[in-house]
Amino acid sequence: MFRELLYPWHPWFASRVAVHGAIGKSKSLVFRCTLSGSDAGRSVEIPAWMFDRTACAEARLTAAPYVSAAALLALCDLLRHALKDTSASSSVPVSGVSGTSRHQNRREAHACQEN
């Protein structure tokens, strides 16, 4: 059976995808899919809701992007947890994370401007 993948941020968006079977996972349903339609190739598990027009209609961007404080706090907790795990297992700094505060960087920029 072929179905159109409707989730706009999936690489196969708007493609006709061959669904070879459904698998129940904890509280959700996933489809075992291929792009070619061949069951012999490697299949990918895609959540069933990504084929649901109603569910994907809710996944559209808003005219004015926003983020809630709760989402930012959850991200902060996740990063804090990830950095704690990384620092415990390795002494190598996380790529892109500076050991200096942004205030220290400002002082350096102001010092350069004075010369």
N, C-alpha and C positions, 0 to 999 in steps of 0.2 A: 504494500500500500504506500502511495506517495502522498506527502503532506507538505504544505508550505510552512517554512519556519518563519514565524512572525516577530520574534524578539529582535528589535532593531540593532542591538549591540553584539549579536552573535556573528561570527565570521560567515556563517551560512545563511544569513538573513536574506529573505525573499527567494531562497532556493527551494526547488522541489526536492525533498529529502525522502529517501526510502526508509520506511519504518518496518523493521524486521521482527520486533517484539516489544512487549512492555514488561518492565521489572518493577516490583514494589520495593521501595527503599524507605525504611523507617516510617516517615509520615508523608512521603511523596511518591509519585509515579514517574519513572523515567522511560524513555523509548530508546531502544537499541537501533541506531541509524547508520546509514551510509549515504554518501552523495551519489555514487555511481549506480546504485540499485543492486549491485552484486552483493550477495550474502557472503561470498567467499572472501571479500576484502575485510580490512580492519574496520570494525564498527565503533561508533562513538555513542556514549550515553548522554542523552539530552533530556532535561526536565520536560515533562509533558506540557506544563503550563506555557512553554515557549512556542507552542503550536496553537494556543488558545487566543483568539482574537480579543476577547474581553480582558483577559489578564495583561496582554501586551499593550492594549490601549492605555492602560494606567502607567506604563513605563515610558511615557513621552516626556520630553523636556518641557519645562515651564517657560513662559515668556520672560520671567524675571527669576533667574537662578537664586536659590537660597539654601542655607544649611541651618539646621536647628542646633541649639546649644547642646542638647542631649547627644546628637550625632558627633559633635566636636569632642565632648567629654569621653564618649566611647572610643573615638580614635585616639585621644590622648592616653587613655588606659591601655589600649592595645599597643601603642608605640612604647609606652613605659615598660610594659611586660616584655615586649620583644627585645628592647635594648637591655633590660636586666638579664634576660636569658643569654643574649649575645656576649655581654661583658663577663658573665660568669664562665662561659665556655672558651673565651678567646681574649687575648689582650690586644688584638688588632682592632683599631677603631672602625666604626661603621662608615662605609663609603658615603661621602657627602655630608657627614655630620662634623661640624667644627667643634673643637674643644674650647674655643674662645666664645665669649658671649657677644651678642650683637653690639652691646655698649662698648666693649673693648675694640671692636672693629670700627666703630664710629670715631673713637679717639684717634685711632691710626689714620683714618681718613682726614680728620681735622688737622692732625699734625702735618700730613702731606700738603694740605692746602695752604698752610701758613708759610711754607718754604718758598 
